[in-house]
Amino acid sequence: MMKRGKLYGILAAVLAGTMLLAACDAAGVASTATAPAEAVEETAEAVEETAEAVEEAAEETAEAVEEAAEETAEAAAEEVWEGDIDEIKILLIDERGNSQSIGSIADAMNEITEKTIGVKADIQVASFGDYNTQLSLMLSAGEGLDICSLAFGPTGFTSLVANGQVMDITDLMDEYAPETVEMMGDYLNAYTVNGRQYALPPYRNYASANYLIMRKDLLEDIGYTEEQARAIHTWSELEDVYVKMAEAHPELAPTAGVSGATVLYTGEEFSDYEAFDSLGDGFGAVYTDTEGNVSWLPENEDYVTTENLWRKWYDNKWMYQDMIITDDTSTEIMKAGGTFSFITISEMGVETSKKEATGYEVIAVETSNNKISSQFVGKFGLAVPITAEEPEAAVRWLNALYTDARLTNLLDWGIEGRDYVLLESGEAAFPEGVTSQNVEYHETDFFNGNYFLAHPWEGNGGNFRQEAYDYLMAAEISPFLGFQADQSEIPNLMTQLSAVYEKWSKRIGCGGFNDEEFEAYKSEQKAAGVDDYLAAYQTQLDAWKAAMAENE
C-alpha cells in the first residue's frame, strides 16, 4: 500500500521536473531572436520534446494520484484493529447441504475480521434435520455459543425468546452496530419484544411469493413446452400434469410439499387466494383479519378448503408419501431425484436459486403473493444466545457481516476461484467443472446477513439486487408489521402448543390426514390452551395498535 509520504514525494519530484522543463523551455524561446535558422529549428524541436515530456510527466502524475487515492480509500475503509482479538463460537444452519468446507470459509472471513473488528470466529454448521437438536443440546449444556441461526419450532425466534435463551442486544446494537441499525430501520422490529431487540432478521427482499417449482426435463418428457407450463394457472390444470407424471414416471412423486402458511386458497384459479398476517405465530393457530381481529386458524373455512386440496394430493399418491416423517426439505428431495415439483415460498430469482440447489433446470409459476409482515421479515436470521461469552464481539461480527460485502459473499458463495467465479456481468457462477452437486461450499443469499451485498447469481442479471430492492419498496405491507407477541407471558401455553405442533405439523401440512385425525389435531390444540393463547394475542395486538395510534 502506498504511504502518504511516498505519494507526496512522487508529486514533489514530478512538479520539480515540470518546473525545470518549463524554465528550460522559456530560455530556449528567448534565444531565438538572435539565433540563426538552424538554431531556431533546434529550439523548436527542443520545445516539442519538452512539451511531450511535460505531458508524459502529467500522465504519470495523474496515474500516481489515482492509484494513491484508491489505496488511501481502501485503507480508510479497512482500519486496522489495534486491540486484543476476541474469539467467538457460531452455529449456523447448513441450508443446502454444501458446507463441508466451512472451515476454509471461517479462515477466509477471519483474515478480514481479525484486522477490521478484532474478532476470530469458530463457525460450525448443522443440517436442518439436526439443527434443532444440536442447538438445544448446546444451550441446555451452557456451552459458550455466541451466535446462532434462528430456525423453526423450538429454535424459532418466539420459542427462544419465551424460554429466555437469547440475549437482549438492544444496547449492544446501538454501541457496536449503528450502521446496521440505521440501514435496516423498522425491519428490525420484527425481532423485538416490548421495544427490545433480541435478534437480527436477514436484510433481504421480504416481498415473497409462493411458487410452483417444476423440473423442466420431466415436463418435456410428458409433452409440455415451457410456454404451456408457464400458462398453468388453475389447480385442475396442475392436477392434469400430476396424473400424466404419475403414469410416465412412477418412480418419483409428482410433488413433495406445499408452502404458504399465511395464504388461503379460495377457488379454482391460483389467483383466488387470501394472504393474512399470522402475527408471528409458529403453531398454525392464529388467523388475523385486516381489522386486527384474531381467531383460530383451523376453524377458518378457507383454511379447511386449502388443507383438503393437499389432502386430495396425498390420498391420490401425488404427494411424496414420506413427507409426514422425513426431515428432508422439498428442495433436497428434488435434488435426490424423488419428486417432479413442489410449492415453496421464495423471492425474485427463484428459478436460478432452485437450479443451483437441485441441479435441475426448473420452471417457476407464481401461485400467490404474501404480505410483508413480521413473520416474513422475521424468517431465519441470527441471535446472540444467553450463553454467549463474548456478546460485544458477537455484535461487532454481526455488524460486519451486514455491512461488508466480502464477508457476505464468503458466507453465501464461498471462496472465489474455487467455489465461484465472477463474470464480466457482475454475476457469480460456478467455475468450470464445478456444479451444485460437487461444489465444496455453496449456500443461499437470503439466509444470513445482507442479501443486497451479495453478487447476483448467474442468470439473474448484473442489476438483480437493485431490481429486488425496488420490488421490496413496491410490495404490500401488513398493517401489523412490527408487532411481535411477547410469548414469555404464556410459557406454559407455548410448551403445550409446541408439543401439539411437533406431533401434527407435517401430517396436516402435506395433507396426510383423515377426518378423525383432523378433529384430533383440533382437540389437542384446544386441550393445550389455544383459546387462552389467542386471547393473549388479541390483548397484545390491541395494546400495540393503541400505542401506534398514539405515536402517529
N, C-alpha and C positions, 0 to 999 in steps of 0.2 A: 504494500500500500504506500502511495506517495505521501510523504510528510509535508506539512505546510511549509517548513523551511526549505525543502527541496524545490517546491513549486516556486517560492519567491526567488530562489537562486536562478532557476531557469528563466523566469520573467526578467530579472535584472540583467542577465547575460544577453538575452535577446534584445532588450531595449538598448543596452550599451552598444551592441553591434550595429543596430539600426541607426543610432545617432552618429556613430563613426562613419558609416557608409554615407549618411546624409551630408556630413561635413566634407568628405572627400568629393562628393558629387558637387557641392557648392564651389569648392576650389577649382575643380576642373572646368566648370562652366565659366567662371570668372576669367580664366586664362585664354579663352577662345577669342577674345577681342584682338590680340596681337599675334596669335599663333598662325603659322602657315596652314594651308588647306589640309595637308596630311594630319597635322596635329588636331585640327578640328574634327576630322573623321575619327581619329583615335579616341578623342574625347567623347564623341557621340557613342562610340562602341562601349566605352567605359561606363557612360551614363546608363546605357541599355542593360549592361551586365549588372550594374548597381541596382537598377530597378528590379531585375529578376531576383537578385539576392534578397532584396528587401521583401519582395512578395513571398519568396520561399520561406524566409525567416518568420514572416507574419503567419503563414500557414502552419509552420511548426509550433509557433506560439499558441495559435488557436487550438491545435490538437492537444498541446500540453495542458492548456487551461481546461478544455473539455474533459480530458482524462482525469485531471486532478479534481475537477468538480464532481465527476461521477464517483470517484473513490472517496472524496470527502463526504458525499451524500450517503454512501454505503456505511462509512464509519459512524456518521451521525445516527443512522438507523439502527446500528448494532453497537450500542455502548457495551463496553467490556465490564463484566461483573467483577467487583473487587473484594467481595466478602467471602465467607465460607460457602461451600457447596452443600446444599441440603439434599438429602436422599429421600425419595418418596416411593410408595408402592401403589400400583394401579392395577385394577382388574376390569377388563373390557369384554364385551360380547364379541365373539367371532361370528359375525352375521352371515358370512358366505362360506365359511369353512376353508378359507385360503390364507390362514395366518400362521402357517407353520414356521415362517421365518420372522416372527415378531421380535426376536432378539436383535436381529440386524436393524429393524426399524427403530427399536428403542435406542440402539447405539447411535444411529444417524441423528435422531432427534436430540439425544444428549449432547452431541457435538455442538449443537446450536444452543440449547437451553443452559448448559453449564456456563457458556460465555455471556449469554444475554440476561438471564434471570437467576443464575446460581442454583439451578435445580437439576438433579440427576434422577431419572425415573426408571424403576424396575417395572416393566409393563408385562402383565400376564393376560392371557385370554382364555375364555371358556365358550363352548358352543351354546346355542340357545337351549338345547336339551339339558345341558349340565349346569347352566349358569345359576339358576335359582338355588340349586343345592349347594354349589360351591360358595356363592356369596353368603348364603345363610350360615354355612359352617364357619366361614371366616369371621363373620360378625359375632356369632354366638361364642366363638373362642376368644374374642377380644383381640384378634390379630391386627397388627398395626397397618391397616389398609387406609390409604389417604384419598384415593379417588375410585369411584366405581360407576359402572353403567347403570342406568335405570331400565328395567325390562317390564315384565307383566306380573300380575298377581302379587305374591309376597315380596317381589323385588321391584314392584312399581312404585311410583312416587308416593301415592296416597298411603300405601301399606307401610313403607319405610318411615314416613313422617309420623304416622299414627303410632308406630311401635318405638318411636324415639331413636331410630337407628341412623339418621343422617343429621348433620350439623346445621345450625342456623349460621349462614355465612354472610348475612347482610352487611355487617360492619367490615368484614374482610374484603368483600367485593368493593365497597366504597374506597378502601385503602389500597388494595393490591390489583384491582381490575376495573379502574374507572373507565378505560376505553371500551370494554365490553358492556358496561352498564349504559354508557352513552349510546353505543351503537345499537343495542337491542331494544332499549326503551321499554315500552309497555308489554312487549312479548315476554319479558322476564316474569311478568305477573302470573303466568301460567304455573310457575313453580314457587308461588308464595302462599303463605297461610297467615292470616291476620297481619298482612303487610310485611312479613319477614321472609327473606329469601332462603330456600332450602336446597336448591339445585339449579342447574342451567339447562334449558332446552337447547337442542342444536339450533343454530341460526340457519334456517333453510327456507325453501318455498313451502309455506304452510298451506297454501292453496292446493289441496289434494283432490283427487277424484278416484273413483273405483273403476278399474279397467279389467275387461275380459282379455286374458293373455292366451293366445293360441299358437301352437307350433306351425310355422308356415309349410314345412315339408310334408307334414301329415295332412294339412288342408289340400295340398296339391294331389296327394295320394287318393283322396276321395272326390276329386274333380272340382274343387273350389279354387277360383282365381283370387288374387289379392283383392281385386275390386269387389268381388262378391262377398268375401269375408268382411271387408270394411263396411259393407252395406247392411250387415246383420244388425237389427235394431229391435227385435222382439224376442221374448222368451221361447215362443214356438219355433221361430227360425233357428235359434240356438239348439233347441232340443232335436230338431231335424238333423243337425250336424252331429249331435251326440249319438243318435241312432245309427247313422252311417259309419261313424268312427268305431262304435262297438262292434259292428259287423266286419269292418275291414281290419281292425287291429284289436282283437280280443285280448291280446297280451297286456294291454295297458288300460287305465281308466280314462274315460272321456274327460273327467275333471277331477281336481284334487283340492277342493276347498273353495270357499266363498268368503268374501270380506265386505265390510260395510256395516259395522256395528251401530252406526248412528244414521243409517239410511233405511227407510222402509219402502219397499216396492209395492205399489198400489194398483198396478194394472198390467196389461199385456206388453205395452211399449216400455223399453228401457227408460224412456223419459218420464214415465209415470212413477214418480217417487217423491218422498218427503225426507229432507235432511233435517235432523234435530240435534240439539245440544244435550248430551248426557251429563254435563257438568262434572266431567272427570270421573264419574262412577266406573269402577273396574269390575263390577259383578253382574252386569246385564240386568240391572234393576230399575234404573232411572230413565224416564221419558219426561222431557220438558217442552211445553208448547212455547210459542213466540211471546206469550204474555208472562211467562215465568211460572206457570203452574206445573208442579211436579206430580207425576203419577207413576204407577207401577208398569214397567215396560211389558212383562209377559201377559198383561191383561189388555194391551193395546191391540185392537182388531187388525190393523195393518201389519203389526209385528207377527201375529199369528199367520197371516197370509204369506208373509215373506218366508217364515220358517217352514211352512208347508210346501213351498216351492223347493227348498233344499231337501226336504223330506222325500218328495217325489223323486228327486235325482238319486238319493241314496237307495230308496226302495227299488228303483229300476237298475241299480248297479252301474249307473253312470258316474257316481261319486266313488272315489278311491275308498274302498271299504275299511282300510286300516286307519283312516283319518281319526277315528274315535279313540285310537290308542297310541298313535305314533307321536313322537316329539319332532319329527322332521317337518320343515316348512314346505309349502306348496312348491316353492322355487327349488328346493332340494329334491323333491320327488320328481319334478320335471327333469332336472339335471341328471338324475339316475335313470331316466327313461320310463318312469312309471305313469306318466299322465300326458294327455294332449293339451289340457288347458287348466286354468284356474282364474278366479277373480280376486284381485288384490287392490289395496289402497296404495297409490303412488302419486308421483308428481310428474311434471313435464320431463320428457326424455325417457319414459318408461320402457320403450322398445329397446333402446340402446342398453339400458341398465339390465333388463332381463335377458338380453342376448349374452351379455358378459357373464351374468350369474348362472345361466342354464347351459350355455354353449350352443344354443339353437337360435336360428332366425325366428323371430316371433312377430305376430301382428296383434296390436292392441286396439281394442274397441272400448270407448268410454261408455260406461253404463249409468253413471251418476256422479254428481259433484257433492263435496262436503262443505259445510260452513267452516270458516276458520273459528275454532273455539279453543278453549283451554285444553281440551282433550287432544287436539291435533298439534297445537303448539307444544303442549307438554307430552309429546310422544318421544320416548327414549331420552337421551341427554345424560348428564354427568352430575354426580353429587359427591360431597365430602362426608364419608361415614363418621359416626360419633367416635369410632376407634382411632381416628387419624392422629398420628404422632407429629405430623408437620403440616397443620392446616394452612398456615400462611404460605408455605412453599407450594402447597397444592393449589391454592387460588392463584398464585403467580403463574403456575404452569397452565391452568385453565385459561387465564387471560392471554397468555402467549399463544395457545392453540387457536383461540378465536380471532387473533389479530395478525398472526404470522403465516403467510401463505406457504412457506417452506414446510412448516410443521403440519399444516392441513394436508398438503399433497403427500407427504410421507405417510401419514396415518391412513389416508384414503387409498392411494395408488401404489405406495411402496417406493423402492429405490429406482430413480431414473436410470435408464440404460439396462437394468436387469428386469424390472417388473413392468416398466412402461417407457415409451419414448414420447417426446414432444414433437408434434408435427408443425409444419410451417403455418398451418391454420390456427395454431394455438391450442389444438385439441390433443389430448393424451390418447395413446393407443398401445396395444401390446407390441413388443419388439418381434422381429421375425423369428418364427419358430416357437413363440410363446402364445398360449391360449388360456382361456379361463380354466381349463382342465389341468394344466401343468404349471401355471404361474406360481412363484414362490410366495408372493404376498399380493393380495388384492381385496379391498373391502368396498364399502359403499361410500358415496359422497354426502349422504344425508344423515348419517348416524351420529357422528361426533364433530363438534366444533363448528366451523363456519363454512357452510356449503358454497357460499358465494365467492370464496377464495380459491376453491379447487379448480384445476384445469378441467374444462368440459371434456367428456369422453368422446372419442371418435364417433361421428355420425350425428352428433347434436349440433355441430357448428361452433365456430370460434366465439360467437356472440351469445351463446346459450345462457350464460349466467345473467347477463343484462336482461335478456328476454324473460328469464324466470323471475327476476326481481320485479319487472314490470307486471307480470302476471299476478304476482303476490299483491302488488299495490291495487290491482283492479278486482280482487276476489271479494265475495260476500263474507261479511264478518258477523258472527253471532253477537246479539246484544249483550250476552253474558260473558264475553271474552274477558279474562282476568279473574273471574270468580273461581275460587278453589275451596272446596269444603274442608273444614277442619275436622278430620275424622278422628283426631285424638280425643275428641269429646265422646266418642262412641266406640271405644276399643273392643268391648265385648261383641257388639254387633258386627264389627269388622271381622273379627276372628270367626264368628259363626257363619257369616255370609261368604267368607273366603273359602271355608270348607265346602260349602254347597257349590260354589263356583268351580273349585278344583274337581269336584266329582262329576259335574254335569256339562261344563262349558264346551268341551269338544263334541260330545254327543249331540247337544242341542244345536251347536253352531254349524255342524255339517249335515244336519237332517237325519242323524242316525237314532231316531226315537219313534215310539208309537204313542197313541193317545194316553195310555196309562202312565207311561214314563214322563210325558209332559206334565201331567197332573201331579205326579210325584215330585217333579222338579219344583213346581209352584208351591206345593205343600211344604217342602223343605225350606224354601225361602221364607214362607210365612212363619214357620216354626223358628227360624233363625232370627226373626225380629225385623223383617223387611218393612213393616208398617212404621215402626219407630225410626228406622233408617231413613225412609222417605220423609217423615215429619221433620227430622233433623236437617235434611237437605233444604226443605221448604223454608224453615225458620232462618237458616243461614243465608239462603238466597234472598229472602225478603229484606234481611238486615243489610246485605250487600247493596241491593238496589236502592234502599233508602239512603245509604251513605254516598252512593254515586250521585243520587239526585241532589244531595246537599252540596256536593262539590262542583256542580255544574254552574 
